[in-house]
Amino acid sequence: MYQVVLELGSRKVHVISEHPSKEEALDQYIKLVEANKGSPITTNGKYTIRKKPE
């Protein structure tokens, strides 16, 4: 399971969505970055993909 998250600082993250495959998570990540003028960095943090913690 993979998550698309918004990193809000060194330890805080906001989970945007969860996907069973990395490819699906990447599709969602690309949509978010394109909606943000092509940048993964926002005023609140940064979009990333991570493997769901156990």
N, CA, C, O and CB atoms as a CASP TS submission, in Angstrom:
PFRMAT TS
TARGET T0000
AUTHOR 0000-0000-0000
METHOD Language model
MODEL 1
PARENT N/A
ATOM      1  N   MET     1       0.854  -1.172   0.000  1.00  0.00           N
ATOM      2  CA  MET     1       0.000   0.000   0.000  1.00  0.00           C
ATOM      3  C   MET     1       0.902   1.237   0.000  1.00  0.00           C
ATOM      4  O   MET     1       1.878   1.316   0.746  1.00  0.00           O
ATOM      5  CB  MET     1      -0.973  -0.003   1.232  1.00  0.00           C
ATOM      6  N   TYR     2       0.549   2.197  -0.854  1.00  0.00           N
ATOM      7  CA  TYR     2       1.311   3.440  -0.968  1.00  0.00           C
ATOM      8  C   TYR     2       0.411   4.622  -0.656  1.00  0.00           C
ATOM      9  O   TYR     2      -0.797   4.578  -0.893  1.00  0.00           O
ATOM     10  CB  TYR     2       1.927   3.586  -2.378  1.00  0.00           C
ATOM     11  N   GLN     3       1.006   5.673  -0.126  1.00  0.00           N
ATOM     12  CA  GLN     3       0.266   6.872   0.225  1.00  0.00           C
ATOM     13  C   GLN     3       0.843   8.082  -0.494  1.00  0.00           C
ATOM     14  O   GLN     3       2.057   8.220  -0.645  1.00  0.00           O
ATOM     15  CB  GLN     3       0.283   7.091   1.737  1.00  0.00           C
ATOM     16  N   VAL     4      -0.058   8.955  -0.934  1.00  0.00           N
ATOM     17  CA  VAL     4       0.348  10.270  -1.417  1.00  0.00           C
ATOM     18  C   VAL     4       0.126  11.200  -0.226  1.00  0.00           C
ATOM     19  O   VAL     4      -0.985  11.297   0.297  1.00  0.00           O
ATOM     20  CB  VAL     4      -0.476  10.734  -2.726  1.00  0.00           C
ATOM     21  N   VAL     5       1.196  11.886   0.201  1.00  0.00           N
ATOM     22  CA  VAL     5       1.112  12.700   1.404  1.00  0.00           C
ATOM     23  C   VAL     5       1.606  14.120   1.132  1.00  0.00           C
ATOM     24  O   VAL     5       2.335  14.379   0.175  1.00  0.00           O
ATOM     25  CB  VAL     5       1.922  12.061   2.537  1.00  0.00           C
ATOM     26  N   LEU     6       1.184  15.021   2.003  1.00  0.00           N
ATOM     27  CA  LEU     6       1.694  16.384   2.025  1.00  0.00           C
ATOM     28  C   LEU     6       2.517  16.510   3.299  1.00  0.00           C
ATOM     29  O   LEU     6       1.979  16.461   4.405  1.00  0.00           O
ATOM     30  CB  LEU     6       0.527  17.458   1.965  1.00  0.00           C
ATOM     31  N   GLU     7       3.831  16.672   3.132  1.00  0.00           N
ATOM     32  CA  GLU     7       4.714  16.834   4.285  1.00  0.00           C
ATOM     33  C   GLU     7       4.575  18.260   4.796  1.00  0.00           C
ATOM     34  O   GLU     7       4.796  19.214   4.051  1.00  0.00           O
ATOM     35  CB  GLU     7       6.200  16.512   3.916  1.00  0.00           C
ATOM     36  N   LEU     8       4.210  18.407   6.062  1.00  0.00           N
ATOM     37  CA  LEU     8       3.955  19.717   6.644  1.00  0.00           C
ATOM     38  C   LEU     8       5.097  20.196   7.529  1.00  0.00           C
ATOM     39  O   LEU     8       4.995  21.265   8.130  1.00  0.00           O
ATOM     40  CB  LEU     8       2.680  19.684   7.439  1.00  0.00           C
ATOM     41  N   GLY     9       6.143  19.458   7.621  1.00  0.00           N
ATOM     42  CA  GLY     9       7.269  19.802   8.468  1.00  0.00           C
ATOM     43  C   GLY     9       8.148  18.581   8.624  1.00  0.00           C
ATOM     44  O   GLY     9       8.043  17.625   7.856  1.00  0.00           O
ATOM     45  N   SER    10       9.006  18.616   9.610  1.00  0.00           N
ATOM     46  CA  SER    10       9.948  17.508   9.756  1.00  0.00           C
ATOM     47  C   SER    10       9.261  16.202  10.164  1.00  0.00           C
ATOM     48  O   SER    10       9.694  15.129   9.742  1.00  0.00           O
ATOM     49  CB  SER    10      11.006  17.867  10.779  1.00  0.00           C
ATOM     50  N   ARG    11       8.200  16.268  10.976  1.00  0.00           N
ATOM     51  CA  ARG    11       7.550  15.047  11.452  1.00  0.00           C
ATOM     52  C   ARG    11       6.065  14.950  11.113  1.00  0.00           C
ATOM     53  O   ARG    11       5.471  13.887  11.298  1.00  0.00           O
ATOM     54  CB  ARG    11       7.716  14.947  12.925  1.00  0.00           C
ATOM     55  N   LYS    12       5.453  16.016  10.628  1.00  0.00           N
ATOM     56  CA  LYS    12       4.016  16.011  10.372  1.00  0.00           C
ATOM     57  C   LYS    12       3.733  15.747   8.902  1.00  0.00           C
ATOM     58  O   LYS    12       4.367  16.325   8.020  1.00  0.00           O
ATOM     59  CB  LYS    12       3.387  17.338  10.801  1.00  0.00           C
ATOM     60  N   VAL    13       2.762  14.857   8.650  1.00  0.00           N
ATOM     61  CA  VAL    13       2.314  14.597   7.283  1.00  0.00           C
ATOM     62  C   VAL    13       0.789  14.524   7.261  1.00  0.00           C
ATOM     63  O   VAL    13       0.154  14.147   8.245  1.00  0.00           O
ATOM     64  CB  VAL    13       2.939  13.279   6.729  1.00  0.00           C
ATOM     65  N   HIS    14       0.226  14.889   6.128  1.00  0.00           N
ATOM     66  CA  HIS    14      -1.210  14.776   5.900  1.00  0.00           C
ATOM     67  C   HIS    14      -1.410  13.793   4.762  1.00  0.00           C
ATOM     68  O   HIS    14      -0.951  14.034   3.646  1.00  0.00           O
ATOM     69  CB  HIS    14      -1.861  16.168   5.577  1.00  0.00           C
ATOM     70  N   VAL    15      -2.098  12.677   5.036  1.00  0.00           N
ATOM     71  CA  VAL    15      -2.345  11.663   4.010  1.00  0.00           C
ATOM     72  C   VAL    15      -3.471  12.150   3.105  1.00  0.00           C
ATOM     73  O   VAL    15      -4.583  12.416   3.563  1.00  0.00           O
ATOM     74  CB  VAL    15      -2.701  10.280   4.652  1.00  0.00           C
ATOM     75  N   ILE    16      -3.165  12.261   1.815  1.00  0.00           N
ATOM     76  CA  ILE    16      -4.154  12.712   0.833  1.00  0.00           C
ATOM     77  C   ILE    16      -4.935  11.520   0.292  1.00  0.00           C
ATOM     78  O   ILE    16      -6.161  11.564   0.194  1.00  0.00           O
ATOM     79  CB  ILE    16      -3.469  13.478  -0.325  1.00  0.00           C
ATOM     80  N   SER    17      -4.210  10.447  -0.061  1.00  0.00           N
ATOM     81  CA  SER    17      -4.880   9.258  -0.584  1.00  0.00           C
ATOM     82  C   SER    17      -3.991   8.033  -0.406  1.00  0.00           C
ATOM     83  O   SER    17      -2.779   8.148  -0.220  1.00  0.00           O
ATOM     84  CB  SER    17      -5.245   9.446  -2.070  1.00  0.00           C
ATOM     85  N   GLU    18      -4.627   6.840  -0.469  1.00  0.00           N
ATOM     86  CA  GLU    18      -3.906   5.568  -0.375  1.00  0.00           C
ATOM     87  C   GLU    18      -4.206   4.744  -1.622  1.00  0.00           C
ATOM     88  O   GLU    18      -5.329   4.749  -2.128  1.00  0.00           O
ATOM     89  CB  GLU    18      -4.304   4.783   0.922  1.00  0.00           C
ATOM     90  N   HIS    19      -3.192   4.040  -2.108  1.00  0.00           N
ATOM     91  CA  HIS    19      -3.326   3.270  -3.344  1.00  0.00           C
ATOM     92  C   HIS    19      -2.641   1.913  -3.179  1.00  0.00           C
ATOM     93  O   HIS    19      -1.626   1.814  -2.490  1.00  0.00           O
ATOM     94  CB  HIS    19      -2.720   4.047  -4.547  1.00  0.00           C
ATOM     95  N   PRO    20      -3.185   0.868  -3.803  1.00  0.00           N
ATOM     96  CA  PRO    20      -2.580  -0.462  -3.686  1.00  0.00           C
ATOM     97  C   PRO    20      -1.266  -0.608  -4.449  1.00  0.00           C
ATOM     98  O   PRO    20      -0.441  -1.449  -4.092  1.00  0.00           O
ATOM     99  CB  PRO    20      -3.547  -1.496  -4.172  1.00  0.00           C
ATOM    100  N   SER    21      -1.057   0.199  -5.498  1.00  0.00           N
ATOM    101  CA  SER    21       0.179   0.079  -6.266  1.00  0.00           C
ATOM    102  C   SER    21       0.890   1.423  -6.352  1.00  0.00           C
ATOM    103  O   SER    21       0.273   2.481  -6.225  1.00  0.00           O
ATOM    104  CB  SER    21      -0.110  -0.460  -7.675  1.00  0.00           C
ATOM    105  N   LYS    22       2.196   1.359  -6.570  1.00  0.00           N
ATOM    106  CA  LYS    22       2.982   2.586  -6.680  1.00  0.00           C
ATOM    107  C   LYS    22       2.590   3.381  -7.924  1.00  0.00           C
ATOM    108  O   LYS    22       2.642   4.610  -7.920  1.00  0.00           O
ATOM    109  CB  LYS    22       4.479   2.260  -6.713  1.00  0.00           C
ATOM    110  N   GLU    23       2.198   2.679  -8.985  1.00  0.00           N
ATOM    111  CA  GLU    23       1.804   3.350 -10.221  1.00  0.00           C
ATOM    112  C   GLU    23       0.558   4.212 -10.015  1.00  0.00           C
ATOM    113  O   GLU    23       0.489   5.334 -10.515  1.00  0.00           O
ATOM    114  CB  GLU    23       1.553   2.321 -11.322  1.00  0.00           C
ATOM    115  N   GLU    24      -0.424   3.688  -9.281  1.00  0.00           N
ATOM    116  CA  GLU    24      -1.638   4.461  -9.017  1.00  0.00           C
ATOM    117  C   GLU    24      -1.326   5.668  -8.142  1.00  0.00           C
ATOM    118  O   GLU    24      -1.875   6.750  -8.353  1.00  0.00           O
ATOM    119  CB  GLU    24      -2.703   3.581  -8.346  1.00  0.00           C
ATOM    120  N   ALA    25      -0.450   5.484  -7.166  1.00  0.00           N
ATOM    121  CA  ALA    25      -0.043   6.598  -6.308  1.00  0.00           C
ATOM    122  C   ALA    25       0.681   7.658  -7.129  1.00  0.00           C
ATOM    123  O   ALA    25       0.486   8.856  -6.919  1.00  0.00           O
ATOM    124  CB  ALA    25       0.860   6.101  -5.159  1.00  0.00           C
ATOM    125  N   LEU    26       1.516   7.212  -8.064  1.00  0.00           N
ATOM    126  CA  LEU    26       2.241   8.146  -8.921  1.00  0.00           C
ATOM    127  C   LEU    26       1.287   8.946  -9.803  1.00  0.00           C
ATOM    128  O   LEU    26       1.500  10.139 -10.017  1.00  0.00           O
ATOM    129  CB  LEU    26       3.249   7.395  -9.788  1.00  0.00           C
ATOM    130  N   ASP    27       0.237   8.304 -10.316  1.00  0.00           N
ATOM    131  CA  ASP    27      -0.763   9.015 -11.119  1.00  0.00           C
ATOM    132  C   ASP    27      -1.414  10.136 -10.310  1.00  0.00           C
ATOM    133  O   ASP    27      -1.571  11.251 -10.807  1.00  0.00           O
ATOM    134  CB  ASP    27      -1.838   8.037 -11.629  1.00  0.00           C
ATOM    135  N   GLN    28      -1.791   9.842  -9.065  1.00  0.00           N
ATOM    136  CA  GLN    28      -2.408  10.846  -8.199  1.00  0.00           C
ATOM    137  C   GLN    28      -1.413  11.967  -7.883  1.00  0.00           C
ATOM    138  O   GLN    28      -1.782  13.142  -7.876  1.00  0.00           O
ATOM    139  CB  GLN    28      -2.915  10.194  -6.893  1.00  0.00           C
ATOM    140  N   TYR    29      -0.169  11.608  -7.624  1.00  0.00           N
ATOM    141  CA  TYR    29       0.884  12.589  -7.335  1.00  0.00           C
ATOM    142  C   TYR    29       1.079  13.541  -8.513  1.00  0.00           C
ATOM    143  O   TYR    29       1.188  14.752  -8.327  1.00  0.00           O
ATOM    144  CB  TYR    29       2.210  11.875  -7.007  1.00  0.00           C
ATOM    145  N   ILE    30       1.122  12.991  -9.722  1.00  0.00           N
ATOM    146  CA  ILE    30       1.311  13.808 -10.923  1.00  0.00           C
ATOM    147  C   ILE    30       0.141  14.781 -11.096  1.00  0.00           C
ATOM    148  O   ILE    30       0.351  15.937 -11.463  1.00  0.00           O
ATOM    149  CB  ILE    30       1.454  12.908 -12.177  1.00  0.00           C
ATOM    150  N   LYS    31      -1.079  14.328 -10.838  1.00  0.00           N
ATOM    151  CA  LYS    31      -2.243  15.212 -10.942  1.00  0.00           C
ATOM    152  C   LYS    31      -2.139  16.367  -9.953  1.00  0.00           C
ATOM    153  O   LYS    31      -2.452  17.507 -10.295  1.00  0.00           O
ATOM    154  CB  LYS    31      -3.539  14.424 -10.699  1.00  0.00           C
ATOM    155  N   LEU    32      -1.701  16.078  -8.727  1.00  0.00           N
ATOM    156  CA  LEU    32      -1.559  17.125  -7.715  1.00  0.00           C
ATOM    157  C   LEU    32      -0.477  18.132  -8.100  1.00  0.00           C
ATOM    158  O   LEU    32      -0.659  19.340  -7.946  1.00  0.00           O
ATOM    159  CB  LEU    32      -1.235  16.505  -6.355  1.00  0.00           C
ATOM    160  N   VAL    33       0.646  17.625  -8.601  1.00  0.00           N
ATOM    161  CA  VAL    33       1.748  18.506  -8.995  1.00  0.00           C
ATOM    162  C   VAL    33       1.339  19.384 -10.177  1.00  0.00           C
ATOM    163  O   VAL    33       1.640  20.578 -10.193  1.00  0.00           O
ATOM    164  CB  VAL    33       3.000  17.679  -9.352  1.00  0.00           C
ATOM    165  N   GLU    34       0.659  18.807 -11.162  1.00  0.00           N
ATOM    166  CA  GLU    34       0.202  19.590 -12.318  1.00  0.00           C
ATOM    167  C   GLU    34      -0.799  20.669 -11.892  1.00  0.00           C
ATOM    168  O   GLU    34      -0.783  21.779 -12.424  1.00  0.00           O
ATOM    169  CB  GLU    34      -0.438  18.665 -13.375  1.00  0.00           C
ATOM    170  N   ALA    35      -1.664  20.341 -10.938  1.00  0.00           N
ATOM    171  CA  ALA    35      -2.635  21.320 -10.449  1.00  0.00           C
ATOM    172  C   ALA    35      -1.939  22.438  -9.670  1.00  0.00           C
ATOM    173  O   ALA    35      -2.496  23.524  -9.507  1.00  0.00           O
ATOM    174  CB  ALA    35      -3.688  20.634  -9.563  1.00  0.00           C
ATOM    175  N   ASN    36      -0.734  22.172  -9.195  1.00  0.00           N
ATOM    176  CA  ASN    36       0.041  23.161  -8.437  1.00  0.00           C
ATOM    177  C   ASN    36       1.100  23.827  -9.331  1.00  0.00           C
ATOM    178  O   ASN    36       2.209  24.109  -8.878  1.00  0.00           O
ATOM    179  CB  ASN    36       0.718  22.490  -7.213  1.00  0.00           C
ATOM    180  N   LYS    37       0.761  24.070 -10.567  1.00  0.00           N
ATOM    181  CA  LYS    37       1.649  24.743 -11.530  1.00  0.00           C
ATOM    182  C   LYS    37       2.954  23.988 -11.760  1.00  0.00           C
ATOM    183  O   LYS    37       3.995  24.602 -11.990  1.00  0.00           O
ATOM    184  CB  LYS    37       1.962  26.146 -11.050  1.00  0.00           C
ATOM    185  N   GLY    38       2.900  22.654 -11.698  1.00  0.00           N
ATOM    186  CA  GLY    38       4.063  21.836 -12.014  1.00  0.00           C
ATOM    187  C   GLY    38       5.096  21.714 -10.908  1.00  0.00           C
ATOM    188  O   GLY    38       6.205  21.239 -11.155  1.00  0.00           O
ATOM    189  N   SER    39       4.758  22.131  -9.697  1.00  0.00           N
ATOM    190  CA  SER    39       5.718  22.068  -8.595  1.00  0.00           C
ATOM    191  C   SER    39       5.178  21.200  -7.457  1.00  0.00           C
ATOM    192  O   SER    39       4.008  21.326  -7.095  1.00  0.00           O
ATOM    193  CB  SER    39       6.040  23.484  -8.081  1.00  0.00           C
ATOM    194  N   PRO    40       6.015  20.316  -6.881  1.00  0.00           N
ATOM    195  CA  PRO    40       5.570  19.525  -5.733  1.00  0.00           C
ATOM    196  C   PRO    40       5.580  20.325  -4.430  1.00  0.00           C
ATOM    197  O   PRO    40       5.076  19.854  -3.410  1.00  0.00           O
ATOM    198  CB  PRO    40       6.447  18.297  -5.583  1.00  0.00           C
ATOM    199  N   ILE    41       6.152  21.534  -4.458  1.00  0.00           N
ATOM    200  CA  ILE    41       6.252  22.350  -3.252  1.00  0.00           C
ATOM    201  C   ILE    41       5.083  23.328  -3.196  1.00  0.00           C
ATOM    202  O   ILE    41       4.828  24.064  -4.149  1.00  0.00           O
ATOM    203  CB  ILE    41       7.602  23.112  -3.210  1.00  0.00           C
ATOM    204  N   THR    42       4.377  23.325  -2.069  1.00  0.00           N
ATOM    205  CA  THR    42       3.239  24.220  -1.868  1.00  0.00           C
ATOM    206  C   THR    42       3.593  25.221  -0.767  1.00  0.00           C
ATOM    207  O   THR    42       4.676  25.165  -0.185  1.00  0.00           O
ATOM    208  CB  THR    42       1.945  23.414  -1.500  1.00  0.00           C
ATOM    209  N   THR    43       2.668  26.131  -0.492  1.00  0.00           N
ATOM    210  CA  THR    43       2.902  27.083   0.597  1.00  0.00           C
ATOM    211  C   THR    43       2.879  26.389   1.954  1.00  0.00           C
ATOM    212  O   THR    43       3.469  26.889   2.911  1.00  0.00           O
ATOM    213  CB  THR    43       1.854  28.199   0.565  1.00  0.00           C
ATOM    214  N   ASN    44       2.202  25.238   2.051  1.00  0.00           N
ATOM    215  CA  ASN    44       2.102  24.518   3.324  1.00  0.00           C
ATOM    216  C   ASN    44       3.114  23.395   3.479  1.00  0.00           C
ATOM    217  O   ASN    44       3.374  22.962   4.601  1.00  0.00           O
ATOM    218  CB  ASN    44       0.729  23.956   3.474  1.00  0.00           C
ATOM    219  N   GLY    45       3.689  22.914   2.397  1.00  0.00           N
ATOM    220  CA  GLY    45       4.609  21.783   2.489  1.00  0.00           C
ATOM    221  C   GLY    45       4.980  21.253   1.122  1.00  0.00           C
ATOM    222  O   GLY    45       5.096  22.007   0.156  1.00  0.00           O
ATOM    223  N   LYS    46       5.168  19.929   1.051  1.00  0.00           N
ATOM    224  CA  LYS    46       5.634  19.303  -0.187  1.00  0.00           C
ATOM    225  C   LYS    46       4.917  17.970  -0.393  1.00  0.00           C
ATOM    226  O   LYS    46       4.770  17.189   0.546  1.00  0.00           O
ATOM    227  CB  LYS    46       7.173  19.094  -0.154  1.00  0.00           C
ATOM    228  N   TYR    47       4.470  17.712  -1.630  1.00  0.00           N
ATOM    229  CA  TYR    47       3.844  16.430  -1.963  1.00  0.00           C
ATOM    230  C   TYR    47       4.907  15.359  -2.127  1.00  0.00           C
ATOM    231  O   TYR    47       5.950  15.604  -2.735  1.00  0.00           O
ATOM    232  CB  TYR    47       2.998  16.547  -3.249  1.00  0.00           C
ATOM    233  N   THR    48       4.649  14.164  -1.584  1.00  0.00           N
ATOM    234  CA  THR    48       5.546  13.028  -1.762  1.00  0.00           C
ATOM    235  C   THR    48       4.722  11.741  -1.783  1.00  0.00           C
ATOM    236  O   THR    48       3.539  11.724  -1.443  1.00  0.00           O
ATOM    237  CB  THR    48       6.620  12.982  -0.634  1.00  0.00           C
ATOM    238  N   ILE    49       5.396  10.661  -2.195  1.00  0.00           N
ATOM    239  CA  ILE    49       4.804   9.321  -2.160  1.00  0.00           C
ATOM    240  C   ILE    49       5.620   8.509  -1.168  1.00  0.00           C
ATOM    241  O   ILE    49       6.848   8.593  -1.139  1.00  0.00           O
ATOM    242  CB  ILE    49       4.785   8.641  -3.594  1.00  0.00           C
ATOM    243  N   ARG    50       4.924   7.721  -0.356  1.00  0.00           N
ATOM    244  CA  ARG    50       5.637   6.850   0.590  1.00  0.00           C
ATOM    245  C   ARG    50       4.926   5.522   0.710  1.00  0.00           C
ATOM    246  O   ARG    50       3.733   5.407   0.427  1.00  0.00           O
ATOM    247  CB  ARG    50       5.757   7.516   1.974  1.00  0.00           C
ATOM    248  N   LYS    51       5.677   4.522   1.137  1.00  0.00           N
ATOM    249  CA  LYS    51       5.079   3.226   1.449  1.00  0.00           C
ATOM    250  C   LYS    51       4.359   3.363   2.767  1.00  0.00           C
ATOM    251  O   LYS    51       4.899   3.957   3.700  1.00  0.00           O
ATOM    252  CB  LYS    51       6.148   2.088   1.506  1.00  0.00           C
ATOM    253  N   LYS    52       3.163   2.834   2.872  1.00  0.00           N
ATOM    254  CA  LYS    52       2.369   2.976   4.090  1.00  0.00           C
ATOM    255  C   LYS    52       3.105   2.334   5.269  1.00  0.00           C
ATOM    256  O   LYS    52       3.519   1.178   5.184  1.00  0.00           O
ATOM    257  CB  LYS    52       0.968   2.337   3.907  1.00  0.00           C
ATOM    258  N   PRO    53       3.267   3.074   6.364  1.00  0.00           N
ATOM    259  CA  PRO    53       3.914   2.491   7.539  1.00  0.00           C
ATOM    260  C   PRO    53       3.092   1.329   8.095  1.00  0.00           C
ATOM    261  O   PRO    53       1.862   1.353   8.044  1.00  0.00           O
ATOM    262  CB  PRO    53       4.118   3.561   8.624  1.00  0.00           C
ATOM    263  N   GLU    54       3.754   0.343   8.608  1.00  0.00           N
ATOM    264  CA  GLU    54       3.062  -0.842   9.159  1.00  0.00           C
ATOM    265  C   GLU    54       2.400  -0.522  10.479  1.00  0.00           C
ATOM    266  O   GLU    54       1.776  -1.394  11.085  1.00  0.00           O
ATOM    267  CB  GLU    54       4.042  -2.008   9.345  1.00  0.00           C
TER
END
